[in-house]
Amino acid sequence: YIGQMKAMIQTLIDKGHAYEAEGHVLFDVNSYGAYGNLSGRKLADMRAGERVAVAECKRDPMDFVLWKPSTGDQPGWESPWGYGRPGWHIECSAMSLDLLGESFDIHAGGLDLQFPHHENEIAQSCCANPTGKFANYWLHNEMLQVEGKKMSKSLGNFFTVKDLLDKGVPGEVIRFVLLSTHYRSPMDWTEKKVKEAEATLRDWLDHLKSSHLHFSDQNWPIYLNDKTYEADPEVISALCDDLNTHGAITRMHKLAKSNDIASINALLGSMILLGFLSNKTDIDLLSFSGISWIGEYPHDLERTILSLLERRQEARRQKDFALSDNIRDGLIAAGINVTDSPDGPEWSIGANFDLSKLEGLQ
């Protein structure tokens, strides 16, 4: 895109928005009245706070480089202004113009790029193409922290999504943790949040498993193709409101507490929409807790748990409370949630399931 960058720089010069000085081409910020609108900064305030030595070739301290000279081993290209290379900002404007046109919908990026990078993109793009709007919407995400500290290689807490996947953390869990915080708020990645995300997804899957939906490994993922499950309207409304993923997940928590058919279908559709469940979801979604199934539990495991619960019920009828409590405590220690109801005990797999402890009870 060197050719496109040189062409845009020449256009800016021709329109009086840029000037050549000592082998440099600089953008004249005073030629664009809206400069600073994105970041809410005023040129006068920025000049007053200037702490870096200003190059003598600049007309204004805030003027930024479009093209600069290259010497020695520095990369460079021939241009009307001498042998050199483009500045930091011009490439993005030239690429977006070539690929997307004078206007496009969404420009995203980290909050640290809002100024000066994005501000300069707007200035040079709108001045070169005054009939376009450049970007209609700007989405600036806040920074990622790890256990309350800034993520950095120097602190030894830097990792990538691939690192997490390699450690066995499912993509659905990673996505849940990230989407639990609004993109414009600082996001703190913690082990506690990972465990909470695992537990929530398991609860939702258990809710679907016990519902009218035939949610089992035998027909996974074919059942998703049998019907179009639409996301809940309130979930969609939250996402349409500045991508409020936190609000969407809050709504899904409410859906997961309802047993009516409409709520269950809405939860499933919303999980699919947010990427918590899809035809590409690994059948071993729950393997991070030692559980390698999704939906119905393996018959051997279910038979074992039901047998232990029957023994506990019999012990209670015989008033052998020591044995009854021992079985109950053993199930809990193995990560089996047991709830007594008028219709008999109900059970589900917990986040800390340990098959070896369950085998010890038999």
SULRA-V338874 format. One record per residue. N is the residue number from 0. RES is the residue in one letter. D_LAST is the distance of its C-alpha to the last C-alpha in Angstrom with 2 decimals. Layout:
N,RES,D_LAST
N,RES,D_LAST
//
This chain:
0,Y,69.09
1,I,71.83
2,G,74.45
3,Q,73.09
4,M,72.93
5,K,76.53
6,A,77.61
7,M,76.02
8,I,77.52
9,Q,80.94
10,T,80.52
11,L,79.80
12,I,82.89
13,D,85.02
14,K,83.90
15,G,84.70
16,H,81.14
17,A,81.03
18,Y,83.58
19,E,84.12
20,A,84.77
21,E,85.02
22,G,82.90
23,H,80.31
24,V,79.80
25,L,78.62
26,F,77.60
27,D,79.84
28,V,77.53
29,N,80.55
30,S,81.21
31,Y,78.06
32,G,78.23
33,A,74.55
34,Y,73.37
35,G,70.69
36,N,69.68
37,L,66.12
38,S,65.30
39,G,67.61
40,R,69.83
41,K,73.59
42,L,75.70
43,A,77.74
44,D,74.68
45,M,73.26
46,R,76.58
47,A,76.77
48,G,73.39
49,E,74.23
50,R,73.47
51,V,73.74
52,A,77.11
53,V,78.56
54,A,80.03
55,E,83.78
56,C,83.72
57,K,81.79
58,R,83.80
59,D,81.04
60,P,78.29
61,M,75.67
62,D,76.93
63,F,74.28
64,V,74.59
65,L,74.61
66,W,75.95
67,K,76.56
68,P,78.28
69,S,76.44
70,T,77.74
71,G,76.81
72,D,73.34
73,Q,72.30
74,P,71.46
75,G,74.29
76,W,76.15
77,E,79.78
78,S,80.71
79,P,83.87
80,W,83.22
81,G,82.87
82,Y,80.13
83,G,76.96
84,R,73.53
85,P,72.15
86,G,70.93
87,W,67.37
88,H,67.59
89,I,69.83
90,E,67.39
91,C,65.04
92,S,67.99
93,A,69.41
94,M,66.10
95,S,65.32
96,L,68.87
97,D,68.66
98,L,65.24
99,L,65.05
100,G,68.67
101,E,70.43
102,S,67.76
103,F,64.02
104,D,61.38
105,I,58.86
106,H,59.16
107,A,56.13
108,G,55.56
109,G,54.59
110,L,56.40
111,D,57.95
112,L,59.88
113,Q,61.50
114,F,64.44
115,P,66.29
116,H,64.76
117,H,64.22
118,E,67.32
119,N,69.37
120,E,67.87
121,I,69.04
122,A,72.50
123,Q,73.28
124,S,71.77
125,C,73.53
126,C,76.79
127,A,76.71
128,N,75.72
129,P,77.16
130,T,76.42
131,G,72.65
132,K,70.11
133,F,67.88
134,A,64.47
135,N,64.08
136,Y,60.87
137,W,59.54
138,L,55.88
139,H,55.44
140,N,51.95
141,E,51.27
142,M,49.85
143,L,46.26
144,Q,44.88
145,V,41.80
146,E,40.25
147,G,43.61
148,K,45.75
149,K,47.97
150,M,46.46
151,S,48.51
152,K,48.33
153,S,50.04
154,L,47.21
155,G,44.61
156,N,42.77
157,F,44.13
158,F,41.86
159,T,42.17
160,V,40.11
161,K,39.58
162,D,38.21
163,L,35.59
164,L,34.72
165,D,34.45
166,K,31.96
167,G,29.74
168,V,30.88
169,P,31.41
170,G,34.96
171,E,34.00
172,V,32.72
173,I,35.87
174,R,38.01
175,F,36.36
176,V,36.97
177,L,40.56
178,L,41.41
179,S,40.10
180,T,43.36
181,H,46.78
182,Y,48.49
183,R,51.43
184,S,49.32
185,P,48.03
186,M,44.47
187,D,42.18
188,W,39.25
189,T,36.47
190,E,32.84
191,K,32.22
192,K,33.87
193,V,31.84
194,K,28.53
195,E,30.10
196,A,31.23
197,E,27.81
198,A,26.31
199,T,29.26
200,L,29.13
201,R,25.43
202,D,26.23
203,W,29.15
204,L,27.28
205,D,24.59
206,H,27.61
207,L,29.13
208,K,25.97
209,S,25.76
210,S,29.52
211,H,31.72
212,L,31.92
213,H,30.24
214,F,28.68
215,S,26.34
216,D,26.09
217,Q,27.55
218,N,30.92
219,W,30.91
220,P,33.57
221,I,35.72
222,Y,35.25
223,L,37.25
224,N,40.20
225,D,40.07
226,K,41.44
227,T,43.13
228,Y,41.22
229,E,43.77
230,A,43.12
231,D,43.66
232,P,47.38
233,E,46.75
234,V,44.72
235,I,47.64
236,S,50.11
237,A,48.41
238,L,48.50
239,C,52.16
240,D,52.91
241,D,53.23
242,L,49.85
243,N,47.98
244,T,44.45
245,H,43.21
246,G,44.60
247,A,43.05
248,I,39.53
249,T,40.15
250,R,41.04
251,M,37.90
252,H,35.77
253,K,37.60
254,L,37.08
255,A,33.31
256,K,33.38
257,S,35.16
258,N,33.74
259,D,37.03
260,I,37.60
261,A,40.44
262,S,38.49
263,I,35.51
264,N,37.96
265,A,39.88
266,L,36.83
267,L,36.01
268,G,39.68
269,S,39.93
270,M,36.92
271,I,38.61
272,L,41.96
273,L,40.77
274,G,38.91
275,F,35.37
276,L,34.65
277,S,36.64
278,N,36.74
279,K,36.51
280,T,33.34
281,D,30.80
282,I,27.88
283,D,25.81
284,L,27.23
285,L,23.99
286,S,23.12
287,F,24.35
288,S,21.10
289,G,18.93
290,I,18.99
291,S,21.05
292,W,21.85
293,I,24.27
294,G,24.24
295,E,21.68
296,Y,18.10
297,P,16.87
298,H,15.75
299,D,12.52
300,L,11.51
301,E,13.06
302,R,11.43
303,T,7.84
304,I,9.38
305,L,11.45
306,S,8.94
307,L,7.51
308,L,11.26
309,E,12.30
310,R,10.39
311,R,12.09
312,Q,15.29
313,E,15.33
314,A,14.88
315,R,17.76
316,R,19.81
317,Q,19.44
318,K,20.43
319,D,17.50
320,F,17.80
321,A,16.23
322,L,12.75
323,S,13.66
324,D,14.79
325,N,11.92
326,I,9.56
327,R,12.65
328,D,13.43
329,G,10.14
330,L,10.69
331,I,14.28
332,A,13.81
333,A,12.05
334,G,15.15
335,I,14.25
336,N,17.26
337,V,16.86
338,T,20.14
339,D,20.81
340,S,23.73
341,P,25.76
342,D,24.27
343,G,20.64
344,P,18.24
345,E,18.96
346,W,16.99
347,S,18.06
348,I,17.35
349,G,19.01
350,A,21.22
351,N,18.97
352,F,15.89
353,D,13.89
354,L,11.42
355,S,10.60
356,K,9.56
357,L,7.25
358,E,5.60
359,G,5.65
360,L,3.80
361,Q,0.00
//
